[in-house]
Amino acid sequence: MTEFQILGKTLLEQLFDKYRFTGFFQTFHELKKRLQIENSHQNRLMILNVLVSKTLKRAEYIQALLELVSTKHANEPISVQASFVRSLVRARHRLPDEPWQIFYGMVWRIIFQSEEHALRGRPSRYTHTQYFK
C-alpha cells in the first residue's frame, strides 16, 4: 500500500482538493516545481491532469501548459505524452469514453504505421499488442 492509499485518497484526489479554489497560474507555478522532482510517471501524469482541469479552456492557460510539457518534459514516455494530449482534448470536448477509445486506437495505428515505415526492415522493439493491454 502506498501512503496515499493509507490516507484514503489518491494523489489525484489530494491535488484536486488542494487546488480546487486556486487560480491557474498559482497552481501552475506550484505544480511545475513538483513535476520536476516527481519520480513516478503515473504521478507526473496526475499532476498534468490537475493542470489540464485548471485551464478552463482559456487559450493562454493551454499555451502555458503546452509550452511546459513540450520543452521541460519532452522526454516523458510516449504513454504519458499521449495520455496528457488525450486529457487535454477530452477536457476541451467533454465527450464520453467510447469515442475517445476509438480515437486512441486510431492514433496508435497511425504511430505504428509511421514507425514501421521509418524502420524499413529493422525489427521494432515494441509489439503492437503491447500498447493495447
LUMMI-178973 format. One record per atom (N, C-alpha, C): residue number from 1; x, y, z. Coordinates in nm, 2 decimals, decimal comma, always signed. Last residue first. Example, Ala and Ser with C-alpha at 12.3 -4.5 7.8 and 13.67 -1.06 7.14 Angstrom:
<pts>
PT; firo; x; y; z
PT; 2; +1,28; -0,22; +0,71 $
PT; 2; +1,37; -0,11; +0,71 $
PT; 2; +1,29; +0,00; +0,79 $
PT; 1; +1,32; -0,57; +0,78 $
PT; 1; +1,23; -0,45; +0,78 $
PT; 1; +1,32; -0,33; +0,78 $
</pts>
This chain:
<pts>
PT; firo; x; y; z
PT; 133; -0,30; -0,33; -2,42 $
PT; 133; -0,33; -0,40; -2,30 $
PT; 133; -0,38; -0,31; -2,19 $
PT; 132; -0,20; -0,20; -2,64 $
PT; 132; -0,35; -0,21; -2,62 $
PT; 132; -0,39; -0,29; -2,50 $
PT; 131; +0,07; -0,21; -2,66 $
PT; 131; +0,01; -0,08; -2,63 $
PT; 131; -0,14; -0,09; -2,60 $
PT; 130; +0,13; -0,47; -2,73 $
PT; 130; +0,18; -0,42; -2,60 $
PT; 130; +0,11; -0,29; -2,56 $
PT; 129; +0,06; -0,53; -2,98 $
PT; 129; -0,04; -0,56; -2,88 $
PT; 129; +0,01; -0,51; -2,74 $
PT; 128; +0,28; -0,46; -3,14 $
PT; 128; +0,16; -0,38; -3,15 $
PT; 128; +0,07; -0,41; -3,03 $
PT; 127; +0,59; -0,45; -2,96 $
PT; 127; +0,49; -0,52; -3,03 $
PT; 127; +0,36; -0,44; -3,04 $
PT; 126; +0,91; -0,29; -3,00 $
PT; 126; +0,77; -0,30; -2,94 $
PT; 126; +0,68; -0,38; -3,03 $
PT; 125; +1,13; -0,27; -3,15 $
PT; 125; +1,15; -0,32; -3,01 $
PT; 125; +1,01; -0,34; -2,94 $
PT; 124; +1,12; -0,39; -3,48 $
PT; 124; +1,08; -0,29; -3,38 $
PT; 124; +1,10; -0,35; -3,25 $
PT; 123; +1,39; -0,46; -3,70 $
PT; 123; +1,28; -0,51; -3,62 $
PT; 123; +1,25; -0,40; -3,51 $
PT; 122; +1,42; -0,29; -4,01 $
PT; 122; +1,48; -0,31; -3,88 $
PT; 122; +1,37; -0,36; -3,79 $
PT; 121; +1,26; -0,26; -4,23 $
PT; 121; +1,34; -0,38; -4,22 $
PT; 121; +1,41; -0,40; -4,09 $
PT; 120; +1,18; +0,04; -4,17 $
PT; 120; +1,21; -0,03; -4,30 $
PT; 120; +1,31; -0,15; -4,29 $
PT; 119; +1,14; +0,25; -3,99 $
PT; 119; +1,23; +0,14; -3,96 $
PT; 119; +1,27; +0,06; -4,09 $
PT; 118; +0,94; +0,41; -4,10 $
PT; 118; +1,07; +0,47; -4,07 $
PT; 118; +1,18; +0,36; -4,05 $
PT; 117; +0,73; +0,23; -4,12 $
PT; 117; +0,78; +0,29; -4,24 $
PT; 117; +0,92; +0,35; -4,22 $
PT; 116; +0,69; +0,18; -3,85 $
PT; 116; +0,73; +0,07; -3,93 $
PT; 116; +0,78; +0,12; -4,07 $
PT; 115; +0,61; +0,44; -3,76 $
PT; 115; +0,73; +0,37; -3,71 $
PT; 115; +0,78; +0,26; -3,80 $
PT; 114; +0,37; +0,48; -3,91 $
PT; 114; +0,49; +0,56; -3,93 $
PT; 114; +0,61; +0,51; -3,88 $
PT; 113; +0,22; +0,27; -3,80 $
PT; 113; +0,24; +0,27; -3,94 $
PT; 113; +0,36; +0,36; -3,97 $
PT; 112; +0,21; +0,34; -3,53 $
PT; 112; +0,28; +0,22; -3,57 $
PT; 112; +0,31; +0,22; -3,72 $
PT; 111; +0,07; +0,58; -3,54 $
PT; 111; +0,20; +0,58; -3,49 $
PT; 111; +0,28; +0,46; -3,54 $
PT; 110; -0,18; +0,48; -3,64 $
PT; 110; -0,10; +0,58; -3,72 $
PT; 110; +0,04; +0,58; -3,67 $
PT; 109; -0,25; +0,32; -3,42 $
PT; 109; -0,23; +0,26; -3,55 $
PT; 109; -0,15; +0,35; -3,64 $
PT; 108; -0,28; +0,52; -3,22 $
PT; 108; -0,17; +0,42; -3,21 $
PT; 108; -0,15; +0,35; -3,34 $
PT; 107; -0,50; +0,66; -3,32 $
PT; 107; -0,38; +0,73; -3,31 $
PT; 107; -0,26; +0,63; -3,30 $
PT; 106; -0,70; +0,46; -3,30 $
PT; 106; -0,66; +0,51; -3,43 $
PT; 106; -0,53; +0,58; -3,43 $
PT; 105; -0,72; +0,43; -3,02 $
PT; 105; -0,67; +0,32; -3,11 $
PT; 105; -0,63; +0,36; -3,24 $
PT; 104; -0,82; +0,69; -2,96 $
PT; 104; -0,69; +0,64; -2,91 $
PT; 104; -0,63; +0,53; -2,99 $
PT; 103; -1,07; +0,68; -3,09 $
PT; 103; -0,97; +0,78; -3,13 $
PT; 103; -0,83; +0,73; -3,08 $
PT; 102; -1,19; +0,48; -2,93 $
PT; 102; -1,17; +0,46; -3,08 $
PT; 102; -1,06; +0,55; -3,13 $
PT; 101; -1,19; +0,61; -2,69 $
PT; 101; -1,12; +0,48; -2,70 $
PT; 101; -1,09; +0,45; -2,85 $
PT; 100; -1,35; +0,83; -2,74 $
PT; 100; -1,21; +0,85; -2,72 $
PT; 100; -1,13; +0,72; -2,73 $
PT; 99; -1,61; +0,71; -2,77 $
PT; 99; -1,54; +0,77; -2,89 $
PT; 99; -1,39; +0,79; -2,87 $
PT; 98; -1,63; +0,62; -2,49 $
PT; 98; -1,63; +0,53; -2,61 $
PT; 98; -1,57; +0,59; -2,73 $
PT; 97; -1,65; +0,83; -2,29 $
PT; 97; -1,53; +0,75; -2,31 $
PT; 97; -1,52; +0,67; -2,44 $
PT; 96; -1,81; +1,14; -2,41 $
PT; 96; -1,80; +1,01; -2,33 $
PT; 96; -1,68; +0,93; -2,37 $
PT; 95; -1,65; +1,46; -2,43 $
PT; 95; -1,72; +1,35; -2,49 $
PT; 95; -1,71; +1,23; -2,39 $
PT; 94; -1,53; +1,73; -2,39 $
PT; 94; -1,62; +1,66; -2,29 $
PT; 94; -1,71; +1,55; -2,35 $
PT; 93; -1,35; +1,89; -2,52 $
PT; 93; -1,48; +1,85; -2,59 $
PT; 93; -1,58; +1,77; -2,50 $
PT; 92; -1,15; +1,95; -2,35 $
PT; 92; -1,20; +2,05; -2,45 $
PT; 92; -1,34; +2,01; -2,50 $
PT; 91; -1,09; +1,72; -2,22 $
PT; 91; -1,14; +1,84; -2,14 $
PT; 91; -1,20; +1,94; -2,23 $
PT; 90; -0,99; +1,58; -2,44 $
PT; 90; -1,12; +1,54; -2,37 $
PT; 90; -1,18; +1,65; -2,29 $
PT; 89; -0,75; +1,71; -2,49 $
PT; 89; -0,86; +1,71; -2,59 $
PT; 89; -0,99; +1,67; -2,53 $
PT; 88; -0,62; +1,66; -2,25 $
PT; 88; -0,64; +1,79; -2,29 $
PT; 88; -0,75; +1,80; -2,39 $
PT; 87; -0,61; +1,38; -2,24 $
PT; 87; -0,68; +1,45; -2,14 $
PT; 87; -0,72; +1,59; -2,18 $
PT; 86; -0,45; +1,34; -2,47 $
PT; 86; -0,59; +1,28; -2,47 $
PT; 86; -0,67; +1,36; -2,36 $
PT; 85; -0,22; +1,45; -2,39 $
PT; 85; -0,29; +1,51; -2,50 $
PT; 85; -0,43; +1,46; -2,50 $
PT; 84; -0,16; +1,27; -2,17 $
PT; 84; -0,17; +1,41; -2,15 $
PT; 84; -0,25; +1,48; -2,26 $
PT; 83; -0,13; +1,03; -2,30 $
PT; 83; -0,24; +1,05; -2,20 $
PT; 83; -0,27; +1,19; -2,17 $
PT; 82; +0,09; +1,09; -2,46 $
PT; 82; -0,03; +1,05; -2,53 $
PT; 82; -0,15; +1,07; -2,43 $
PT; 81; +0,29; +1,12; -2,26 $
PT; 81; +0,25; +1,23; -2,35 $
PT; 81; +0,12; +1,21; -2,42 $
PT; 80; +0,28; +0,87; -2,14 $
PT; 80; +0,25; +0,99; -2,06 $
PT; 80; +0,21; +1,10; -2,15 $
PT; 79; +0,37; +0,71; -2,36 $
PT; 79; +0,24; +0,68; -2,29 $
PT; 79; +0,19; +0,80; -2,21 $
PT; 78; +0,62; +0,81; -2,41 $
PT; 78; +0,52; +0,83; -2,51 $
PT; 78; +0,38; +0,81; -2,45 $
PT; 77; +0,78; +0,95; -2,13 $
PT; 77; +0,75; +0,84; -2,21 $
PT; 77; +0,63; +0,87; -2,30 $
PT; 76; +0,94; +1,28; -2,16 $
PT; 76; +0,84; +1,19; -2,09 $
PT; 76; +0,81; +1,07; -2,18 $
PT; 75; +1,09; +1,47; -2,28 $
PT; 75; +1,15; +1,33; -2,27 $
PT; 75; +1,06; +1,24; -2,19 $
PT; 74; +0,97; +1,71; -2,25 $
PT; 74; +0,97; +1,65; -2,38 $
PT; 74; +1,02; +1,50; -2,38 $
PT; 73; +0,94; +1,88; -2,04 $
PT; 73; +0,90; +1,74; -2,02 $
PT; 73; +0,89; +1,67; -2,15 $
PT; 72; +1,01; +2,14; -2,12 $
PT; 72; +1,07; +2,08; -2,00 $
PT; 72; +1,05; +1,93; -1,98 $
PT; 71; +0,86; +2,16; -2,37 $
PT; 71; +1,00; +2,19; -2,35 $
PT; 71; +1,06; +2,12; -2,23 $
PT; 70; +0,60; +2,06; -2,37 $
PT; 70; +0,68; +2,04; -2,49 $
PT; 70; +0,83; +2,08; -2,47 $
PT; 69; +0,51; +2,13; -2,12 $
PT; 69; +0,52; +1,99; -2,15 $
PT; 69; +0,61; +1,97; -2,27 $
PT; 68; +0,52; +2,42; -2,13 $
PT; 68; +0,58; +2,35; -2,03 $
PT; 68; +0,61; +2,20; -2,07 $
PT; 67; +0,35; +2,46; -2,35 $
PT; 67; +0,49; +2,50; -2,36 $
PT; 67; +0,57; +2,43; -2,25 $
PT; 66; +0,11; +2,37; -2,25 $
PT; 66; +0,17; +2,30; -2,37 $
PT; 66; +0,32; +2,34; -2,38 $
PT; 65; +0,06; +2,56; -2,05 $
PT; 65; +0,08; +2,42; -2,02 $
PT; 65; +0,15; +2,34; -2,13 $
PT; 64; +0,05; +2,80; -2,20 $
PT; 64; +0,15; +2,79; -2,10 $
PT; 64; +0,17; +2,64; -2,06 $
PT; 63; -0,18; +2,73; -2,36 $
PT; 63; -0,05; +2,76; -2,42 $
PT; 63; +0,06; +2,75; -2,32 $
PT; 62; -0,38; +2,72; -2,17 $
PT; 62; -0,34; +2,60; -2,25 $
PT; 62; -0,21; +2,62; -2,31 $
PT; 61; -0,38; +2,98; -2,09 $
PT; 61; -0,35; +2,88; -2,00 $
PT; 61; -0,31; +2,75; -2,07 $
PT; 60; -0,46; +3,11; -2,33 $
PT; 60; -0,33; +3,15; -2,27 $
PT; 60; -0,29; +3,04; -2,16 $
PT; 59; -0,71; +3,00; -2,38 $
PT; 59; -0,60; +2,98; -2,47 $
PT; 59; -0,47; +3,01; -2,41 $
PT; 58; -0,91; +2,82; -2,16 $
PT; 58; -0,86; +2,95; -2,20 $
PT; 58; -0,73; +2,93; -2,27 $
PT; 57; -1,03; +2,60; -2,05 $
PT; 57; -1,04; +2,62; -2,20 $
PT; 57; -0,99; +2,76; -2,24 $
PT; 56; -0,95; +2,57; -1,79 $
PT; 56; -1,08; +2,64; -1,82 $
PT; 56; -1,10; +2,67; -1,97 $
PT; 55; -0,72; +2,47; -1,67 $
PT; 55; -0,71; +2,56; -1,79 $
PT; 55; -0,84; +2,63; -1,82 $
PT; 54; -0,75; +2,28; -1,47 $
PT; 54; -0,74; +2,42; -1,43 $
PT; 54; -0,74; +2,52; -1,55 $
PT; 53; -0,72; +2,04; -1,59 $
PT; 53; -0,85; +2,07; -1,53 $
PT; 53; -0,86; +2,22; -1,50 $
PT; 52; -0,45; +2,04; -1,64 $
PT; 52; -0,55; +2,04; -1,75 $
PT; 52; -0,68; +2,09; -1,70 $
PT; 51; -0,35; +2,01; -1,38 $
PT; 51; -0,33; +2,14; -1,46 $
PT; 51; -0,42; +2,15; -1,58 $
PT; 50; -0,43; +1,75; -1,33 $
PT; 50; -0,48; +1,86; -1,25 $
PT; 50; -0,47; +2,00; -1,32 $
PT; 49; -0,28; +1,62; -1,52 $
PT; 49; -0,43; +1,62; -1,53 $
PT; 49; -0,49; +1,73; -1,45 $
PT; 48; -0,02; +1,66; -1,42 $
PT; 48; -0,06; +1,72; -1,55 $
PT; 48; -0,21; +1,73; -1,57 $
PT; 47; -0,04; +1,50; -1,20 $
PT; 47; -0,02; +1,64; -1,18 $
PT; 47; -0,06; +1,72; -1,31 $
PT; 46; -0,07; +1,25; -1,32 $
PT; 46; -0,18; +1,30; -1,23 $
PT; 46; -0,17; +1,45; -1,21 $
PT; 45; +0,17; +1,23; -1,45 $
PT; 45; +0,05; +1,24; -1,53 $
PT; 45; -0,06; +1,29; -1,45 $
PT; 44; +0,34; +1,20; -1,22 $
PT; 44; +0,35; +1,32; -1,31 $
PT; 44; +0,23; +1,34; -1,40 $
PT; 43; +0,25; +0,96; -1,13 $
PT; 43; +0,22; +1,07; -1,05 $
PT; 43; +0,24; +1,20; -1,13 $
PT; 42; +0,34; +0,79; -1,34 $
PT; 42; +0,20; +0,80; -1,31 $
PT; 42; +0,16; +0,92; -1,23 $
PT; 41; +0,61; +0,82; -1,32 $
PT; 41; +0,54; +0,87; -1,44 $
PT; 41; +0,40; +0,88; -1,41 $
PT; 40; +0,77; +0,93; -1,03 $
PT; 40; +0,68; +0,84; -1,09 $
PT; 40; +0,61; +0,90; -1,21 $
PT; 39; +0,92; +1,14; -0,92 $
PT; 39; +0,99; +1,03; -0,98 $
PT; 39; +0,90; +0,94; -1,07 $
PT; 38; +0,92; +1,49; -0,91 $
PT; 38; +0,84; +1,37; -0,90 $
PT; 38; +0,91; +1,26; -0,98 $
PT; 37; +1,05; +1,73; -0,95 $
PT; 37; +1,10; +1,64; -0,85 $
PT; 37; +1,03; +1,51; -0,84 $
PT; 36; +0,90; +1,86; -1,15 $
PT; 36; +1,04; +1,84; -1,17 $
PT; 36; +1,10; +1,74; -1,07 $
PT; 35; +0,64; +1,88; -1,05 $
PT; 35; +0,67; +1,79; -1,16 $
PT; 35; +0,82; +1,76; -1,18 $
PT; 34; +0,67; +2,08; -0,85 $
PT; 34; +0,65; +1,94; -0,81 $
PT; 34; +0,68; +1,84; -0,93 $
PT; 33; +0,70; +2,30; -1,01 $
PT; 33; +0,81; +2,26; -0,93 $
PT; 33; +0,80; +2,12; -0,89 $
PT; 32; +0,44; +2,30; -1,12 $
PT; 32; +0,56; +2,29; -1,21 $
PT; 32; +0,68; +2,25; -1,13 $
PT; 31; +0,28; +2,34; -0,91 $
PT; 31; +0,28; +2,21; -0,96 $
PT; 31; +0,40; +2,19; -1,06 $
PT; 30; +0,32; +2,62; -0,86 $
PT; 30; +0,34; +2,52; -0,76 $
PT; 30; +0,36; +2,38; -0,81 $
PT; 29; +0,24; +2,73; -1,11 $
PT; 29; +0,38; +2,75; -1,06 $
PT; 29; +0,41; +2,65; -0,95 $
PT; 28; -0,03; +2,64; -1,14 $
PT; 28; +0,07; +2,61; -1,24 $
PT; 28; +0,22; +2,62; -1,18 $
PT; 27; -0,15; +2,76; -0,92 $
PT; 27; -0,15; +2,62; -0,93 $
PT; 27; -0,03; +2,57; -1,02 $
PT; 26; -0,13; +3,03; -1,01 $
PT; 26; -0,07; +2,98; -0,88 $
PT; 26; -0,05; +2,83; -0,88 $
PT; 25; -0,26; +3,01; -1,26 $
PT; 25; -0,12; +3,05; -1,25 $
PT; 25; -0,05; +3,01; -1,12 $
PT; 24; -0,53; +2,94; -1,19 $
PT; 24; -0,45; +2,86; -1,28 $
PT; 24; -0,30; +2,89; -1,25 $
PT; 23; -0,63; +2,97; -0,84 $
PT; 23; -0,63; +3,01; -0,99 $
PT; 23; -0,53; +2,93; -1,06 $
PT; 22; -0,79; +2,75; -0,61 $
PT; 22; -0,68; +2,84; -0,65 $
PT; 22; -0,69; +2,86; -0,80 $
PT; 21; -0,98; +2,56; -0,53 $
PT; 21; -1,02; +2,70; -0,53 $
PT; 21; -0,90; +2,80; -0,56 $
PT; 20; -0,85; +2,31; -0,56 $
PT; 20; -0,98; +2,33; -0,61 $
PT; 20; -1,02; +2,48; -0,62 $
PT; 19; -0,60; +2,22; -0,47 $
PT; 19; -0,60; +2,33; -0,57 $
PT; 19; -0,74; +2,36; -0,62 $
PT; 18; -0,66; +2,01; -0,29 $
PT; 18; -0,57; +2,13; -0,25 $
PT; 18; -0,59; +2,25; -0,34 $
PT; 17; -0,83; +1,84; -0,43 $
PT; 17; -0,88; +1,90; -0,31 $
PT; 17; -0,79; +2,03; -0,28 $
PT; 16; -0,65; +1,76; -0,64 $
PT; 16; -0,78; +1,83; -0,67 $
PT; 16; -0,83; +1,90; -0,55 $
PT; 15; -0,46; +1,63; -0,48 $
PT; 15; -0,42; +1,75; -0,56 $
PT; 15; -0,55; +1,83; -0,60 $
PT; 14; -0,60; +1,42; -0,38 $
PT; 14; -0,54; +1,52; -0,29 $
PT; 14; -0,51; +1,65; -0,36 $
PT; 13; -0,67; +1,28; -0,61 $
PT; 13; -0,78; +1,34; -0,53 $
PT; 13; -0,72; +1,45; -0,43 $
PT; 12; -0,41; +1,21; -0,70 $
PT; 12; -0,50; +1,29; -0,78 $
PT; 12; -0,61; +1,36; -0,70 $
PT; 11; -0,33; +1,04; -0,50 $
PT; 11; -0,26; +1,17; -0,52 $
PT; 11; -0,35; +1,26; -0,60 $
PT; 10; -0,62; +0,92; -0,33 $
PT; 10; -0,51; +0,91; -0,42 $
PT; 10; -0,44; +1,04; -0,43 $
PT; 9; -0,71; +0,86; +0,01 $
PT; 9; -0,72; +0,94; -0,11 $
PT; 9; -0,60; +0,92; -0,20 $
PT; 8; -0,65; +0,72; +0,23 $
PT; 8; -0,78; +0,70; +0,18 $
PT; 8; -0,80; +0,78; +0,05 $
PT; 7; -0,40; +0,69; +0,34 $
PT; 7; -0,48; +0,81; +0,38 $
PT; 7; -0,62; +0,81; +0,33 $
PT; 6; -0,32; +0,46; +0,21 $
PT; 6; -0,34; +0,46; +0,35 $
PT; 6; -0,43; +0,58; +0,40 $
PT; 5; -0,29; +0,56; -0,05 $
PT; 5; -0,40; +0,47; -0,02 $
PT; 5; -0,43; +0,45; +0,13 $
PT; 4; -0,06; +0,72; -0,01 $
PT; 4; -0,19; +0,78; -0,05 $
PT; 4; -0,31; +0,69; -0,03 $
PT; 3; +0,14; +0,54; +0,06 $
PT; 3; +0,09; +0,64; +0,16 $
PT; 3; -0,04; +0,70; +0,13 $
PT; 2; +0,05; +0,22; -0,08 $
PT; 2; +0,12; +0,35; -0,08 $
PT; 2; +0,07; +0,44; +0,03 $
PT; 1; +0,08; -0,12; +0,00 $
PT; 1; +0,00; +0,00; +0,00 $
PT; 1; +0,09; +0,12; +0,00 $
</pts>
